Amino acid sequence: MQWAMKSFQLFRNIWSADTGFSHTLKTMVISIGIVVINMATGIITARGLAPTGRGDQSAMMIWSQFLPFILTFGLPAALLYNMKRYKEERASLFSASIVLGVMLGFVAIGIGVLFIPWWLQSSSHEVVMYAQWFLLQAPIVMLLLMNNAVLQVEGEFTLYNRLRYVPPFATLVLLCVLMSSNRLTPVSVSLSYLIPTIPIVLWSTHHLLKRYGWKLLHFKRSCQRLFGYGIRSYGIDLLGNISNHLDKVILVAFLSAKELGLYVVALSLARMVNIIYQSAITVLFPKATGMAKEKVVDITLTVFRISMFIGLCIALILTVIAPYVLVLLYGEAFAEAITIFQILLFDAVLAGGIMILAQAFMALNLPGKVTVTQGIGLSVTLPLVIVLEPLLGLVGAGAAVLIATCFRFVAIWLQYWFVLKVKVWKLFLLPQDVRWLFQQLKR
């Protein structure tokens, strides 16, 4: 009992502390909660729609996520960097980012309306039509990205985390209502995911505008600052998001709806391990920006080693229990997804580690170095998917993604070796990492 009380007191002290480790812990706990909610919504969706319906629903929704993210031109990262560096210009930078974000959102809509019918020729007319309509979400997605960047700059992680868990919770409520009324369809499920984000994003935008005001007096200079950094980091956003979605974008044109449904369920469950890396990145990049080079590299490598160790342990456990977990959660219809899930687990761990390593280059104003890394991964992914998927099916698609991620990892580590002069042995967990972790726990 005494041990439990001490553990609770330690956790409360860490939770209430105003340190980078505390913010990371809070973000991770919230992320775990979001993962649990997303698992619940995923289970309801998968069991209600079965693999075929889940595949149709994914084909409808992927474009409202994919196209806005690849058309950011690096503006979220640029907004974060410039607001951190030019504090006196934060109001004009935020106002300019809203204008640019909405404009790029409408560009995404235009591209999608023209492109989707051509790419989804094998899908039904209903799937194509709703995929186009759901693109109206694109400007909202752009505003969401800008707002998140500002909240990270301001260190408002409490509000940032609240804005993260409200939409998935609302989605869960809507899905429960649909399930109880027996109205789960690919369209109704998609709307349950899309609608809750709209009021949250509009409210957070209004909240931030009240703080900064609407200032476009130096719009041209703000645009120059945003695009000056954004274009150089755009390759990271572009190639990173393409690599995250390329497999689904390609497979949606070649797989049946059932096969796509199996793949999407395996992918979403595998990426639950990403909460470790996303939580660390959320705090690491704003904190590291402006630090000396040696300090940036040191803290990035420490976070990388600890998070990779934790991620690998979780992946190994999930690999062992995967045959039981998938069937238990999603039903016998998704038993065919076990092998692809195990492959994608290790891809998620490795990809998360790459994104943490990339933060050092971002903080040191060297985003172009990471662009090269992402470009190498993308150039390998497409041919591998085209070759391996017809030969091995879903397993081939997963293997192609994992192999491409391995190429990306080697590429970014070579950048560390030649550009930052970091030795290979610093990849592995060190005794001082454990001491650093305990020091953070004692604060």
Backbone torsions as a table, in degrees:
resi	resn	phi	psi	omega
1	MET	NA	-42.0	179.2
2	GLN	-63.9	-38.7	178.5
3	TRP	-62.5	-40.3	179.8
4	ALA	-65.5	-40.2	179.3
5	MET	-65.0	-41.2	178.9
6	LYS	-65.5	-40.2	179.2
7	SER	-64.2	-41.8	178.8
8	PHE	-64.7	-41.5	179.4
9	GLN	-64.3	-40.1	178.2
10	LEU	-62.8	-44.6	179.9
11	PHE	-64.0	-39.8	-179.8
12	ARG	-66.6	-38.8	178.4
13	ASN	-64.3	-42.5	179.0
14	ILE	-65.6	-41.7	-177.1
15	TRP	-63.6	-37.2	-176.1
16	SER	-87.1	-9.8	-178.4
17	ALA	-73.0	150.3	178.5
18	ASP	-102.8	66.3	-179.4
19	THR	-127.2	163.0	178.5
20	GLY	-60.6	-39.2	179.1
21	PHE	-64.2	-40.5	178.8
22	SER	-62.9	-44.5	178.6
23	HIS	-62.5	-39.2	178.4
24	THR	-63.4	-43.2	179.7
25	LEU	-62.4	-45.2	179.0
26	LYS	-60.2	-46.0	179.8
27	THR	-61.6	-38.8	-179.9
28	MET	-67.7	-41.9	179.2
29	VAL	-62.9	-44.7	177.0
30	ILE	-61.6	-40.5	180.0
31	SER	-63.4	-38.7	177.1
32	ILE	-62.8	-41.7	176.6
33	GLY	-61.2	-41.0	178.7
34	ILE	-65.5	-39.8	178.0
35	VAL	-61.2	-42.3	178.4
36	VAL	-62.1	-43.8	178.2
37	ILE	-63.7	-44.1	179.7
38	ASN	-64.6	-35.2	175.7
39	MET	-63.2	-41.5	179.4
40	ALA	-63.6	-44.9	178.4
41	THR	-66.1	-36.0	178.1
42	GLY	-65.7	-39.2	178.9
43	ILE	-65.6	-45.9	178.9
44	ILE	-60.4	-45.1	-178.9
45	THR	-64.0	-48.0	-177.3
46	ALA	-64.5	-45.1	-179.1
47	ARG	-70.5	-32.5	-178.8
48	GLY	-77.9	-33.7	-175.9
49	LEU	-101.4	-19.0	-173.9
50	ALA	65.5	169.4	-175.7
51	PRO	-54.5	-41.5	-177.2
52	THR	-65.1	-48.8	179.1
53	GLY	-64.8	-35.8	177.8
54	ARG	-65.1	-36.0	176.9
55	GLY	-66.1	-42.7	177.7
56	ASP	-63.0	-41.8	-179.9
57	GLN	-63.9	-38.7	177.5
58	SER	-66.2	-40.3	178.8
59	ALA	-63.3	-32.6	178.0
60	MET	-71.6	-39.5	-169.0
61	MET	-92.3	-23.8	-171.1
62	ILE	-58.9	-32.4	-174.4
63	TRP	-73.5	-32.7	178.4
64	SER	-70.9	-14.5	175.1
65	GLN	-98.9	-41.7	-173.3
66	PHE	-71.9	-52.1	-173.8
67	LEU	-64.4	-45.3	177.7
68	PRO	-60.9	-39.3	-177.0
69	PHE	-67.6	-33.0	-179.4
70	ILE	-85.1	-3.5	179.0
71	LEU	-113.0	21.8	-180.0
72	THR	-72.6	-22.7	-173.9
73	PHE	53.7	30.2	176.1
74	GLY	72.1	13.0	-173.6
75	LEU	-64.7	-40.2	178.4
76	PRO	-59.4	-47.1	178.6
77	ALA	-65.5	-37.4	178.8
78	ALA	-67.0	-38.5	178.5
79	LEU	-64.4	-44.8	178.8
80	LEU	-60.7	-47.7	-177.5
81	TYR	-64.3	-47.3	-175.0
82	ASN	-72.8	-35.3	176.7
83	MET	-68.0	-30.2	176.1
84	LYS	-71.8	-35.9	-175.2
85	ARG	-86.7	-41.1	-177.8
86	TYR	-112.1	78.3	-173.7
87	LYS	-63.9	-31.9	-178.1
88	GLU	-73.4	-11.8	-178.1
89	GLU	-108.7	14.8	-174.2
90	ARG	-60.6	-39.3	-178.2
91	ALA	-62.9	-48.7	-178.5
92	SER	-68.8	-35.1	178.5
93	LEU	-65.6	-42.8	-179.8
94	PHE	-67.2	-42.6	179.1
95	SER	-61.2	-43.7	179.3
96	ALA	-64.1	-38.0	-179.2
97	SER	-65.7	-32.9	177.9
98	ILE	-66.0	-47.5	-179.9
99	VAL	-60.4	-48.5	-178.0
100	LEU	-66.0	-39.4	-179.0
101	GLY	-63.8	-44.2	179.1
102	VAL	-64.6	-42.2	178.7
103	MET	-60.5	-45.2	-179.9
104	LEU	-67.4	-30.0	175.6
105	GLY	-62.2	-41.0	178.1
106	PHE	-71.8	-29.6	173.6
107	VAL	-63.3	-42.0	178.2
108	ALA	-60.7	-40.2	178.2
109	ILE	-60.8	-47.2	-178.6
110	GLY	-61.2	-44.0	179.9
111	ILE	-64.6	-43.4	-177.8
112	GLY	-64.7	-41.0	179.9
113	VAL	-59.2	-37.5	-179.2
114	LEU	-81.7	-36.0	-171.0
115	PHE	-86.5	-38.8	-171.9
116	ILE	-57.8	-46.6	180.0
117	PRO	-58.6	-34.5	-179.7
118	TRP	-70.6	-41.4	-175.9
119	TRP	-77.9	-30.6	-177.5
120	LEU	-101.5	42.2	-178.3
121	GLN	-62.7	-29.3	-178.6
122	SER	-85.0	-6.2	-179.9
123	SER	-89.4	164.4	-179.7
124	SER	-71.3	161.9	178.6
125	HIS	-61.0	-36.7	-179.4
126	GLU	-64.0	-43.4	179.1
127	VAL	-61.5	-44.9	-179.9
128	VAL	-63.2	-45.2	-176.7
129	MET	-62.6	-47.4	-178.5
130	TYR	-71.1	-30.9	175.2
131	ALA	-60.8	-37.8	177.7
132	GLN	-71.0	-44.0	-179.9
133	TRP	-63.1	-38.0	-177.6
134	PHE	-69.3	-12.0	176.2
135	LEU	-67.8	-13.3	175.3
136	LEU	-60.8	-14.1	177.5
137	GLN	-75.7	-13.4	-172.5
138	ALA	-55.9	-48.2	178.4
139	PRO	-61.6	-34.3	177.9
140	ILE	-64.5	-41.5	178.2
141	VAL	-62.0	-41.3	178.5
142	MET	-61.8	-45.4	178.2
143	LEU	-62.8	-38.1	178.0
144	LEU	-59.2	-44.3	-179.5
145	LEU	-64.0	-41.6	179.5
146	MET	-66.6	-44.7	-179.6
147	ASN	-61.6	-41.7	179.4
148	ASN	-62.0	-39.6	179.0
149	ALA	-62.1	-43.2	-178.9
150	VAL	-65.9	-42.9	-179.5
151	LEU	-63.2	-34.5	176.8
152	GLN	-69.3	-39.6	178.1
153	VAL	-61.4	-43.6	-177.4
154	GLU	-76.8	-7.3	-178.6
155	GLY	71.6	20.5	-180.0
156	GLU	-86.5	65.4	-175.2
157	PHE	-73.3	-24.8	176.7
158	THR	-65.2	-50.0	177.6
159	LEU	-66.2	-40.6	178.3
160	TYR	-56.2	-45.2	-178.6
161	ASN	-70.9	-35.7	177.2
162	ARG	-62.8	-41.5	179.8
163	LEU	-67.9	-19.6	179.5
164	ARG	-81.2	-36.7	-173.7
165	TYR	-93.9	-16.6	-179.7
166	VAL	-64.8	-49.6	-179.5
167	PRO	-59.0	-48.0	179.0
168	PRO	-64.0	-32.4	177.2
169	PHE	-66.4	-42.6	177.3
170	ALA	-62.8	-38.2	176.8
171	THR	-61.0	-42.9	179.1
172	LEU	-60.4	-43.0	179.1
173	VAL	-62.5	-45.7	-179.9
174	LEU	-62.5	-40.8	179.4
175	LEU	-66.1	-36.7	177.5
176	CYS	-63.8	-39.5	178.0
177	VAL	-64.2	-45.6	179.2
178	LEU	-63.0	-40.9	-179.7
179	MET	-65.4	-41.9	-179.0
180	SER	-67.0	-26.8	179.4
181	SER	-98.8	6.6	177.8
182	ASN	58.8	43.3	-178.7
183	ARG	-122.0	27.7	177.9
184	LEU	-76.1	114.5	174.7
185	THR	-134.6	163.8	177.1
186	PRO	-54.8	-36.8	-178.8
187	VAL	-72.4	-48.6	-177.8
188	SER	-65.1	-36.4	177.6
189	VAL	-65.8	-43.9	178.8
190	SER	-60.2	-43.5	178.3
191	LEU	-63.6	-33.6	178.6
192	SER	-65.5	-29.7	176.8
193	TYR	-80.4	-35.5	-171.8
194	LEU	-84.4	-43.3	-171.7
195	ILE	-62.4	-45.2	-175.9
196	PRO	-59.6	-24.9	-178.3
197	THR	-69.9	-30.6	-171.8
198	ILE	-61.6	-55.8	-178.8
199	PRO	-64.3	-33.2	179.9
200	ILE	-65.4	-44.3	-179.4
201	VAL	-67.3	-42.6	179.6
202	LEU	-63.9	-39.6	178.7
203	TRP	-66.0	-45.4	-178.5
204	SER	-65.6	-35.2	176.3
205	THR	-64.3	-44.5	177.6
206	HIS	-62.1	-41.7	179.5
207	HIS	-59.9	-44.5	-178.6
208	LEU	-73.2	-34.4	177.2
209	LEU	-67.3	-33.7	176.1
210	LYS	-63.5	-33.2	-179.7
211	ARG	-75.6	-47.6	-173.6
212	TYR	-93.0	-27.0	-172.8
213	GLY	83.0	168.0	-180.0
214	TRP	-99.3	103.1	-173.2
215	LYS	-128.0	109.2	178.8
216	LEU	-118.2	19.2	-178.2
217	LEU	-62.0	-37.8	179.4
218	HIS	-110.7	44.0	-176.1
219	PHE	-59.0	-43.8	-177.7
220	LYS	-62.7	-45.7	-179.8
221	ARG	-65.2	-38.6	178.6
222	SER	-64.3	-41.0	177.8
223	CYS	-63.4	-40.1	178.8
224	GLN	-63.5	-41.2	178.9
225	ARG	-66.5	-44.2	-177.4
226	LEU	-66.5	-47.5	-179.2
227	PHE	-74.0	-28.2	179.0
228	GLY	-60.1	-43.9	176.0
229	TYR	-85.1	-39.0	-174.0
230	GLY	-61.8	-42.0	-179.1
231	ILE	-62.1	-37.9	179.7
232	ARG	-71.2	-31.8	178.5
233	SER	-92.8	-7.2	-176.6
234	TYR	-58.9	-36.3	179.2
235	GLY	-58.2	-34.3	179.0
236	ILE	-66.5	-49.1	178.4
237	ASP	-62.4	-48.1	-176.3
238	LEU	-62.1	-56.1	-175.8
239	LEU	-72.2	-31.7	177.3
240	GLY	-64.9	-45.7	179.9
241	ASN	-72.0	-34.3	175.6
242	ILE	-63.2	-44.0	-179.9
243	SER	-66.3	-32.1	178.5
244	ASN	-71.6	-32.9	-174.3
245	HIS	-112.1	-10.4	-173.3
246	LEU	-57.7	-41.0	-179.1
247	ASP	-59.2	-45.4	-179.7
248	LYS	-68.8	-39.8	179.9
249	VAL	-61.9	-40.9	179.1
250	ILE	-71.6	-48.1	-174.5
251	LEU	-66.5	-28.3	-179.6
252	VAL	-63.7	-22.5	179.8
253	ALA	-89.6	-18.1	-173.0
254	PHE	-116.5	-26.3	-178.0
255	LEU	-91.6	158.0	171.7
256	SER	-72.5	164.8	179.8
257	ALA	-60.5	-36.8	179.8
258	LYS	-64.9	-47.8	-179.9
259	GLU	-63.0	-39.7	178.0
260	LEU	-64.8	-38.8	177.7
261	GLY	-61.8	-41.8	177.0
262	LEU	-61.9	-44.5	-177.7
263	TYR	-65.4	-44.4	-177.1
264	VAL	-64.2	-40.8	178.6
265	VAL	-63.8	-44.8	178.6
266	ALA	-62.6	-41.6	-178.5
267	LEU	-65.9	-46.2	-178.5
268	SER	-64.9	-36.7	179.1
269	LEU	-72.1	-37.9	-179.8
270	ALA	-65.4	-36.7	-175.0
271	ARG	-78.0	4.1	174.9
272	MET	-64.1	-23.9	178.5
273	VAL	-70.5	-14.6	-178.7
274	ASN	-67.1	-13.7	179.6
275	ILE	-58.9	-31.1	179.7
276	ILE	-63.0	-47.6	-175.3
277	TYR	-76.7	-40.3	-180.0
278	GLN	-63.5	-38.3	179.1
279	SER	-66.0	-41.5	179.5
280	ALA	-67.4	-42.4	-178.5
281	ILE	-65.1	-39.2	-178.9
282	THR	-54.8	-37.7	-178.1
283	VAL	-94.6	-35.5	-172.4
284	LEU	-64.9	-48.3	-174.0
285	PHE	-63.0	-50.6	177.9
286	PRO	-60.6	-36.2	-178.5
287	LYS	-71.3	-38.6	-175.4
288	ALA	-77.3	-26.0	-178.4
289	THR	-59.7	125.9	179.3
290	GLY	96.5	-11.0	178.2
291	MET	-76.5	164.8	174.4
292	ALA	-67.3	153.2	-175.4
293	LYS	-54.9	-47.2	-177.0
294	GLU	-62.0	-39.6	-179.8
295	LYS	-68.5	-40.8	178.7
296	VAL	-60.5	-48.8	-178.6
297	VAL	-63.6	-42.0	-177.0
298	ASP	-63.7	-48.2	-177.6
299	ILE	-69.8	-34.5	178.3
300	THR	-64.5	-45.4	-179.3
301	LEU	-66.9	-36.8	178.2
302	THR	-62.9	-47.9	178.4
303	VAL	-63.5	-39.3	178.9
304	PHE	-60.1	-49.4	-176.0
305	ARG	-64.6	-43.7	-178.6
306	ILE	-67.5	-45.7	-178.2
307	SER	-67.0	-36.5	177.9
308	MET	-66.1	-40.3	178.3
309	PHE	-61.9	-46.8	179.0
310	ILE	-64.1	-44.3	-179.4
311	GLY	-61.2	-42.4	179.6
312	LEU	-65.8	-39.4	178.2
313	CYS	-61.8	-44.7	179.4
314	ILE	-64.3	-42.2	-179.6
315	ALA	-62.8	-40.7	180.0
316	LEU	-64.9	-41.3	178.7
317	ILE	-64.2	-45.8	-178.9
318	LEU	-65.9	-32.6	178.1
319	THR	-62.3	-41.1	-178.6
320	VAL	-68.7	-42.1	-175.1
321	ILE	-91.7	-0.4	-176.7
322	ALA	-53.0	-45.8	-178.4
323	PRO	-58.7	-29.7	-179.2
324	TYR	-86.8	-39.9	-175.1
325	VAL	-65.5	-48.7	-176.1
326	LEU	-60.8	-46.8	-178.6
327	VAL	-68.0	-39.7	-179.5
328	LEU	-64.3	-44.0	-175.4
329	LEU	-79.3	-45.0	-170.1
330	TYR	-107.5	-12.9	178.4
331	GLY	99.0	167.3	-177.7
332	GLU	-59.9	-27.5	-177.5
333	ALA	-61.9	-21.6	-177.6
334	PHE	-106.4	14.4	179.0
335	ALA	-62.7	-28.4	-180.0
336	GLU	-67.0	-12.5	-176.4
337	ALA	-90.8	2.5	-174.0
338	ILE	-61.6	-50.0	-176.2
339	THR	-64.8	-44.1	-179.4
340	ILE	-65.5	-34.0	176.8
341	PHE	-62.9	-43.0	-179.8
342	GLN	-64.4	-37.6	178.2
343	ILE	-67.8	-45.7	-177.0
344	LEU	-68.9	-22.3	175.5
345	LEU	-59.3	-49.8	-177.2
346	PHE	-73.2	-27.6	172.4
347	ASP	-63.8	-41.8	-179.9
348	ALA	-63.8	-40.1	178.9
349	VAL	-63.4	-47.8	-178.0
350	LEU	-67.3	-41.1	179.4
351	ALA	-64.6	-37.5	176.9
352	GLY	-63.8	-40.9	177.3
353	GLY	-63.2	-37.3	178.2
354	ILE	-62.6	-43.5	-178.8
355	MET	-66.6	-32.9	175.1
356	ILE	-67.3	-45.1	178.2
357	LEU	-60.3	-32.4	-179.3
358	ALA	-66.7	-23.9	-176.2
359	GLN	-63.2	-29.6	178.6
360	ALA	-63.5	-44.3	179.1
361	PHE	-66.7	-36.8	178.4
362	MET	-64.8	-45.2	-178.6
363	ALA	-68.2	-27.5	-179.0
364	LEU	-92.2	11.6	179.0
365	ASN	61.1	40.6	177.1
366	LEU	-126.8	50.4	-175.6
367	PRO	-64.6	-24.1	-179.7
368	GLY	-61.9	-28.2	179.3
369	LYS	-64.3	-38.4	179.8
370	VAL	-75.0	-30.4	177.5
371	THR	-58.4	-40.9	177.8
372	VAL	-60.3	-44.7	-179.8
373	THR	-59.8	-48.1	-179.5
374	GLN	-64.8	-36.5	179.1
375	GLY	-62.5	-39.4	178.0
376	ILE	-63.5	-43.7	179.3
377	GLY	-62.2	-42.2	-179.3
378	LEU	-65.8	-41.8	-178.1
379	SER	-63.8	-25.0	179.8
380	VAL	-89.6	-34.5	-174.2
381	THR	-60.7	-50.8	-174.3
382	LEU	-58.4	-52.6	179.2
383	PRO	-64.6	-34.1	179.5
384	LEU	-65.3	-43.2	178.5
385	VAL	-63.3	-43.5	-178.6
386	ILE	-63.1	-36.0	-177.9
387	VAL	-82.2	-48.2	-171.3
388	LEU	-81.0	-31.8	-177.7
389	GLU	-62.8	-44.9	177.7
390	PRO	-65.0	-29.3	-177.6
391	LEU	-79.6	-42.3	-171.8
392	LEU	-119.2	1.2	179.1
393	GLY	69.5	-137.1	-177.9
394	LEU	-62.4	-37.2	178.0
395	VAL	-62.8	-39.5	177.9
396	GLY	-63.5	-39.8	177.9
397	ALA	-63.2	-43.5	178.4
398	GLY	-65.3	-41.0	178.8
399	ALA	-63.1	-38.9	179.3
400	ALA	-62.8	-43.1	179.5
401	VAL	-64.5	-43.0	-179.1
402	LEU	-65.9	-43.5	179.2
403	ILE	-62.6	-42.8	178.8
404	ALA	-62.5	-38.7	178.1
405	THR	-65.4	-36.6	175.6
406	CYS	-61.3	-41.1	176.9
407	PHE	-61.6	-41.7	179.7
408	ARG	-64.4	-39.5	179.8
409	PHE	-64.2	-45.4	178.2
410	VAL	-61.3	-40.5	-178.1
411	ALA	-64.2	-44.0	-178.1
412	ILE	-72.6	-31.6	177.1
413	TRP	-69.6	-33.8	174.2
414	LEU	-62.6	-34.7	175.9
415	GLN	-63.9	-41.1	176.7
416	TYR	-62.7	-41.2	-176.7
417	TRP	-66.3	-49.7	-173.1
418	PHE	-87.1	-34.8	-175.8
419	VAL	-90.1	-46.5	-176.4
420	LEU	-98.3	-3.2	176.3
421	LYS	59.6	44.1	179.9
422	VAL	-100.7	134.8	-179.2
423	LYS	-78.7	154.4	-175.8
424	VAL	-62.2	-36.7	-175.1
425	TRP	-63.6	-17.6	179.6
426	LYS	-73.5	-2.0	173.7
427	LEU	-70.9	-28.1	-168.8
428	PHE	-95.7	150.8	-177.7
429	LEU	-57.6	131.6	-177.1
430	LEU	-114.1	157.4	178.3
431	PRO	-57.1	-36.9	-179.4
432	GLN	-67.6	-21.9	176.0
433	ASP	-65.7	-41.6	178.7
434	VAL	-65.7	-41.3	178.4
435	ARG	-63.9	-40.3	178.9
436	TRP	-62.3	-40.7	-179.4
437	LEU	-63.8	-43.1	179.3
438	PHE	-67.5	-33.8	176.8
439	GLN	-63.2	-41.5	178.2
440	GLN	-64.5	-36.5	-179.5
441	LEU	-68.8	-28.3	-177.2
442	LYS	-82.7	-16.8	-176.5
443	ARG	-68.1	NA	NA
